[in-house]
Amino acid sequence: MEDQYLSRDPDIMSGALCFRGTRVPVQSLFDYLEGSSSLEDFLEDFPSVSREVAIAVLEVAKERLFAHAPAA
């Protein structure tokens, strides 16, 4: 599923993990959300990334986080 939304190419953005078909690093999405920006702010600033793809990437990150979280 990740290959559907993400790509990594040493010739594009120095090999940073990017949204497929763009030069937008995935890290930018997390930086926006970590700061005071919203998902809407990110999408407005990076129109080459669709809402559906951004949400799918966040869902994959969430699944991985919870998959490795210890049980309480």
VMD Tcl script that builds the backbone (N, CA, C; Angstrom):
set m [mol new atoms 216]
animate dup $m
set s [atomselect $m all]
$s set {name element resname resid chain x y z} {
  {N N MET 1 A 0.821 -1.192 0.000}
  {CA C MET 1 A 0.000 0.000 0.000}
  {C C MET 1 A 0.868 1.259 0.000}
  {N N GLU 2 A 1.968 1.219 0.715}
  {CA C GLU 2 A 2.799 2.404 0.799}
  {C C GLU 2 A 3.375 2.793 -0.554}
  {N N ASP 3 A 3.726 1.802 -1.388}
  {CA C ASP 3 A 4.272 2.110 -2.704}
  {C C ASP 3 A 3.259 2.839 -3.571}
  {N N GLN 4 A 2.005 2.683 -3.267}
  {CA C GLN 4 A 0.941 3.350 -4.000}
  {C C GLN 4 A 0.982 4.861 -3.756}
  {N N TYR 5 A 1.418 5.284 -2.584}
  {CA C TYR 5 A 1.380 6.690 -2.187}
  {C C TYR 5 A 2.747 7.347 -2.033}
  {N N LEU 6 A 3.787 6.545 -1.873}
  {CA C LEU 6 A 5.103 7.073 -1.529}
  {C C LEU 6 A 6.156 6.625 -2.529}
  {N N SER 7 A 7.206 7.405 -2.644}
  {CA C SER 7 A 8.342 7.006 -3.469}
  {C C SER 7 A 9.623 7.575 -2.868}
  {N N ARG 8 A 10.713 6.927 -3.220}
  {CA C ARG 8 A 12.035 7.386 -2.777}
  {C C ARG 8 A 12.982 7.186 -3.956}
  {N N ASP 9 A 13.601 8.267 -4.367}
  {CA C ASP 9 A 14.506 8.236 -5.512}
  {C C ASP 9 A 15.703 9.111 -5.156}
  {N N PRO 10 A 16.916 8.562 -5.248}
  {CA C PRO 10 A 18.096 9.353 -4.877}
  {C C PRO 10 A 18.257 10.626 -5.717}
  {N N ASP 11 A 17.632 10.664 -6.895}
  {CA C ASP 11 A 17.732 11.838 -7.764}
  {C C ASP 11 A 16.642 12.874 -7.495}
  {N N ILE 12 A 15.700 12.556 -6.617}
  {CA C ILE 12 A 14.614 13.489 -6.285}
  {C C ILE 12 A 14.684 13.816 -4.801}
  {N N MET 13 A 14.844 15.086 -4.502}
  {CA C MET 13 A 14.907 15.565 -3.115}
  {C C MET 13 A 15.926 14.785 -2.285}
  {N N SER 14 A 17.057 14.480 -2.901}
  {CA C SER 14 A 18.175 13.768 -2.236}
  {C C SER 14 A 17.745 12.443 -1.616}
  {N N GLY 15 A 16.750 11.798 -2.200}
  {CA C GLY 15 A 16.317 10.498 -1.715}
  {C C GLY 15 A 15.338 10.537 -0.562}
  {N N ALA 16 A 14.820 11.722 -0.236}
  {CA C ALA 16 A 13.829 11.819 0.846}
  {C C ALA 16 A 12.562 11.082 0.426}
  {N N LEU 17 A 11.867 10.513 1.379}
  {CA C LEU 17 A 10.595 9.855 1.126}
  {C C LEU 17 A 9.587 10.922 0.721}
  {N N CYS 18 A 9.019 10.788 -0.476}
  {CA C CYS 18 A 8.106 11.794 -1.018}
  {C C CYS 18 A 6.755 11.179 -1.358}
  {N N PHE 19 A 5.779 12.039 -1.483}
  {CA C PHE 19 A 4.494 11.606 -2.005}
  {C C PHE 19 A 4.708 11.258 -3.476}
  {N N ARG 20 A 4.227 10.086 -3.896}
  {CA C ARG 20 A 4.440 9.603 -5.263}
  {C C ARG 20 A 3.978 10.644 -6.280}
  {N N GLY 21 A 4.830 10.851 -7.300}
  {CA C GLY 21 A 4.513 11.774 -8.374}
  {C C GLY 21 A 4.728 13.237 -8.037}
  {N N THR 22 A 5.327 13.510 -6.867}
  {CA C THR 22 A 5.588 14.884 -6.449}
  {C C THR 22 A 7.032 15.004 -5.972}
  {N N ARG 23 A 7.399 16.206 -5.637}
  {CA C ARG 23 A 8.685 16.457 -4.992}
  {C C ARG 23 A 8.441 16.906 -3.549}
  {N N VAL 24 A 7.316 16.523 -3.002}
  {CA C VAL 24 A 6.924 16.933 -1.650}
  {C C VAL 24 A 7.338 15.839 -0.667}
  {N N PRO 25 A 8.287 16.128 0.216}
  {CA C PRO 25 A 8.684 15.137 1.217}
  {C C PRO 25 A 7.541 14.862 2.210}
  {N N VAL 26 A 7.391 13.617 2.564}
  {CA C VAL 26 A 6.382 13.231 3.553}
  {C C VAL 26 A 6.667 13.935 4.877}
  {N N GLN 27 A 7.927 14.162 5.172}
  {CA C GLN 27 A 8.306 14.851 6.407}
  {C C GLN 27 A 7.630 16.212 6.504}
  {N N SER 28 A 7.387 16.856 5.380}
  {CA C SER 28 A 6.722 18.166 5.385}
  {C C SER 28 A 5.330 18.085 6.000}
  {N N LEU 29 A 4.610 17.011 5.700}
  {CA C LEU 29 A 3.279 16.833 6.286}
  {C C LEU 29 A 3.376 16.761 7.804}
  {N N PHE 30 A 4.294 15.962 8.305}
  {CA C PHE 30 A 4.438 15.820 9.754}
  {C C PHE 30 A 4.951 17.109 10.396}
  {N N ASP 31 A 5.823 17.823 9.697}
  {CA C ASP 31 A 6.299 19.107 10.210}
  {C C ASP 31 A 5.153 20.102 10.337}
  {N N TYR 32 A 4.286 20.150 9.345}
  {CA C TYR 32 A 3.128 21.045 9.408}
  {C C TYR 32 A 2.252 20.704 10.613}
  {N N LEU 33 A 1.952 19.429 10.751}
  {CA C LEU 33 A 1.055 19.013 11.826}
  {C C LEU 33 A 1.695 19.169 13.200}
  {N N GLU 34 A 2.985 18.998 13.272}
  {CA C GLU 34 A 3.704 19.164 14.538}
  {C C GLU 34 A 3.705 20.633 14.963}
  {N N GLY 35 A 3.759 21.506 13.990}
  {CA C GLY 35 A 3.714 22.940 14.267}
  {C C GLY 35 A 2.270 23.375 14.480}
  {N N SER 36 A 2.003 24.583 14.146}
  {CA C SER 36 A 0.652 25.117 14.381}
  {C C SER 36 A -0.219 25.062 13.131}
  {N N SER 37 A 0.231 24.358 12.102}
  {CA C SER 37 A -0.514 24.292 10.846}
  {C C SER 37 A -1.476 23.108 10.838}
  {N N SER 38 A -2.509 23.238 10.039}
  {CA C SER 38 A -3.511 22.178 9.905}
  {C C SER 38 A -3.272 21.382 8.621}
  {N N LEU 39 A -4.001 20.301 8.481}
  {CA C LEU 39 A -3.947 19.528 7.251}
  {C C LEU 39 A -4.368 20.413 6.079}
  {N N GLU 40 A -5.359 21.253 6.289}
  {CA C GLU 40 A -5.813 22.157 5.229}
  {C C GLU 40 A -4.700 23.113 4.806}
  {N N ASP 41 A -3.923 23.607 5.771}
  {CA C ASP 41 A -2.790 24.476 5.452}
  {C C ASP 41 A -1.785 23.737 4.568}
  {N N PHE 42 A -1.480 22.508 4.941}
  {CA C PHE 42 A -0.540 21.692 4.170}
  {C C PHE 42 A -1.057 21.496 2.746}
  {N N LEU 43 A -2.319 21.105 2.618}
  {CA C LEU 43 A -2.891 20.846 1.297}
  {C C LEU 43 A -2.936 22.107 0.444}
  {N N GLU 44 A -3.159 23.235 1.062}
  {CA C GLU 44 A -3.169 24.502 0.332}
  {C C GLU 44 A -1.772 24.847 -0.171}
  {N N ASP 45 A -0.764 24.595 0.649}
  {CA C ASP 45 A 0.609 24.915 0.281}
  {C C ASP 45 A 1.233 23.894 -0.672}
  {N N PHE 46 A 0.695 22.677 -0.686}
  {CA C PHE 46 A 1.209 21.606 -1.544}
  {C C PHE 46 A 0.056 20.995 -2.339}
  {N N PRO 47 A -0.463 21.723 -3.320}
  {CA C PRO 47 A -1.644 21.257 -4.057}
  {C C PRO 47 A -1.418 19.983 -4.873}
  {N N SER 48 A -0.177 19.572 -5.055}
  {CA C SER 48 A 0.079 18.334 -5.785}
  {C C SER 48 A -0.213 17.095 -4.935}
  {N N VAL 49 A -0.444 17.291 -3.649}
  {CA C VAL 49 A -0.794 16.181 -2.744}
  {C C VAL 49 A -2.302 16.256 -2.490}
  {N N SER 50 A -3.003 15.176 -2.772}
  {CA C SER 50 A -4.454 15.163 -2.547}
  {C C SER 50 A -4.763 14.869 -1.078}
  {N N ARG 51 A -5.929 15.297 -0.663}
  {CA C ARG 51 A -6.387 15.023 0.701}
  {C C ARG 51 A -6.401 13.515 0.958}
  {N N GLU 52 A -6.898 12.754 -0.002}
  {CA C GLU 52 A -7.001 11.298 0.165}
  {C C GLU 52 A -5.637 10.662 0.398}
  {N N VAL 53 A -4.635 11.109 -0.341}
  {CA C VAL 53 A -3.291 10.549 -0.193}
  {C C VAL 53 A -2.684 10.966 1.146}
  {N N ALA 54 A -2.841 12.223 1.520}
  {CA C ALA 54 A -2.301 12.680 2.807}
  {C C ALA 54 A -2.922 11.895 3.958}
  {N N ILE 55 A -4.224 11.697 3.920}
  {CA C ILE 55 A -4.902 10.949 4.982}
  {C C ILE 55 A -4.463 9.489 4.970}
  {N N ALA 56 A -4.293 8.905 3.790}
  {CA C ALA 56 A -3.840 7.512 3.707}
  {C C ALA 56 A -2.457 7.360 4.335}
  {N N VAL 57 A -1.569 8.309 4.105}
  {CA C VAL 57 A -0.223 8.254 4.687}
  {C C VAL 57 A -0.306 8.386 6.206}
  {N N LEU 58 A -1.154 9.269 6.697}
  {CA C LEU 58 A -1.338 9.403 8.148}
  {C C LEU 58 A -1.899 8.113 8.745}
  {N N GLU 59 A -2.819 7.471 8.040}
  {CA C GLU 59 A -3.389 6.208 8.521}
  {C C GLU 59 A -2.325 5.113 8.604}
  {N N VAL 60 A -1.456 5.032 7.606}
  {CA C VAL 60 A -0.380 4.039 7.627}
  {C C VAL 60 A 0.542 4.299 8.822}
  {N N ALA 61 A 0.876 5.561 9.053}
  {CA C ALA 61 A 1.734 5.913 10.192}
  {C C ALA 61 A 1.058 5.534 11.503}
  {N N LYS 62 A -0.232 5.801 11.612}
  {CA C LYS 62 A -0.977 5.462 12.827}
  {C C LYS 62 A -1.001 3.956 13.047}
  {N N GLU 63 A -1.267 3.199 11.989}
  {CA C GLU 63 A -1.297 1.738 12.108}
  {C C GLU 63 A 0.042 1.197 12.588}
  {N N ARG 64 A 1.119 1.724 12.040}
  {CA C ARG 64 A 2.452 1.260 12.450}
  {C C ARG 64 A 2.756 1.627 13.892}
  {N N LEU 65 A 2.349 2.806 14.297}
  {CA C LEU 65 A 2.568 3.237 15.674}
  {C C LEU 65 A 1.856 2.303 16.640}
  {N N PHE 66 A 0.591 2.039 16.385}
  {CA C PHE 66 A -0.186 1.197 17.294}
  {C C PHE 66 A 0.206 -0.265 17.211}
  {N N ALA 67 A 0.709 -0.713 16.072}
  {CA C ALA 67 A 1.128 -2.096 15.920}
  {C C ALA 67 A 2.329 -2.415 16.805}
  {N N HIS 68 A 3.139 -1.387 17.089}
  {CA C HIS 68 A 4.363 -1.601 17.873}
  {C C HIS 68 A 4.269 -1.047 19.290}
  {N N ALA 69 A 3.095 -0.549 19.651}
  {CA C ALA 69 A 2.925 -0.006 21.002}
  {C C ALA 69 A 2.705 -1.149 21.988}
  {N N PRO 70 A 3.376 -1.096 23.128}
  {CA C PRO 70 A 3.168 -2.150 24.133}
  {C C PRO 70 A 1.770 -2.064 24.720}
  {N N ALA 71 A 1.233 -3.199 25.071}
  {CA C ALA 71 A -0.083 -3.247 25.713}
  {C C ALA 71 A 0.009 -2.672 27.120}
  {N N ALA 72 A -1.019 -1.983 27.520}
  {CA C ALA 72 A -1.023 -1.364 28.855}
  {C C ALA 72 A -1.337 -2.377 29.931}
}
mol reanalyze $m
mol bondsrecalc $m
mol representation Tube
mol addrep $m
